[in-house]
Amino acid sequence: MKIGTKVNLIVMIAFLGGILISGTALSSVLEQKAEQEVSSQAIIAIQIANSLRKYTNDRVQPLLLPRVDTQEQFIPEVIPTFSVRETFEILRKTQEFSNFIYKDAAPNPTNMRDMADKFEADIINKFNQQPELKSLSGFRNVFENKLFYTARPFRVDQQSCLRCHSAPEVAPKSQLVTYGKEHGFGWKLNQIVATQIVYVPAEEIFKTAQLSFYLILGLLGLIFTIIVIIINLLLKKTVLQRLKIMANVAEKVSIGDMDANFGKQDKDEIGALADAFNRMKHSLEIALNMLNNNTNTR
């Protein structure tokens, strides 16, 4: 192979190796960044929900709870879970949050809208089996949509919750009229009865990360192409053309043309090589003259 071909081959191998290593690292970094982004969105949604839950429990419930016992119609706004769910439904009406889902998923809920599916029931079982777990996160496909979820255990930590969920006998009559006696009872203090779970759409975020990955790879490819062109131009001008001239001069000298000259050379390695060839040519001329003189004297 020619020198230019060898140099291009070496540069290409080095570039492909660098692309493979950096591409793998870049893909991992972008994927982690995308996961952190959806995770932060889910955490913010849960924090907002918990703030609303606390507000309802501390400020709204004391005002409405006395009316629950005196009215035949149950007031659902007294339940923090109801307030959180309804507020989140209002939030989902905005375009940027339309695909977010919040749910207080329970295997034994008062309102059947909060019934946990098999996936959510498995999460609740994990929380019960490992009480030290504070949260679980991951991905789930729902109707061919990739969703990121963050789940936290919902523990009965207030005695007031048991008024509506311990037994039908002590529950408000208006609650029984609205929701019946079959569901939402049997809860105990400090028991994990549900999970707060938020689903965040992850498809677009990961597509954006993938697009960024391809964009960076394309930019690296463009930079590589420019570098190869520059290397080839420099190699041709500073090395190959000069070597070709030296080869032509050396060939002329080899057939007896002592007038051939390498010309003025730069003060670099190739210039030093040309000077060495000039000295060798001069020495060859002296040797040939001496040989001719010896022949003539005989």
Secondary structure, DSSP 8 states (H G I E B T S, - for coil): --HHHHHHHHHHHHHHHHHHHHHHHHHHHHHHHHHHHHHHHHHHHHHHHHHHHHHIIIIIHHHHHHHHHH-SS--GGGSHHHHHHHHHHHHTTSGGGTT-EEEEEBSS-SSGGGB--HHHHHHHHHHHH-TT---EEEEEEETTEEEEEEEEEEE---GGGHHHHS-TTTS-HHHHHHH-SSSS----TT-EEEEEEEEEE-HHHHHHHHHHHHHHHHHHHHHHHHHHHHHHHHHIIIIIHHHHHHHHHHHHHHTT-TT-------SSHHHHHHHHHHHHHHHHHHHHHHHHHHHHH-
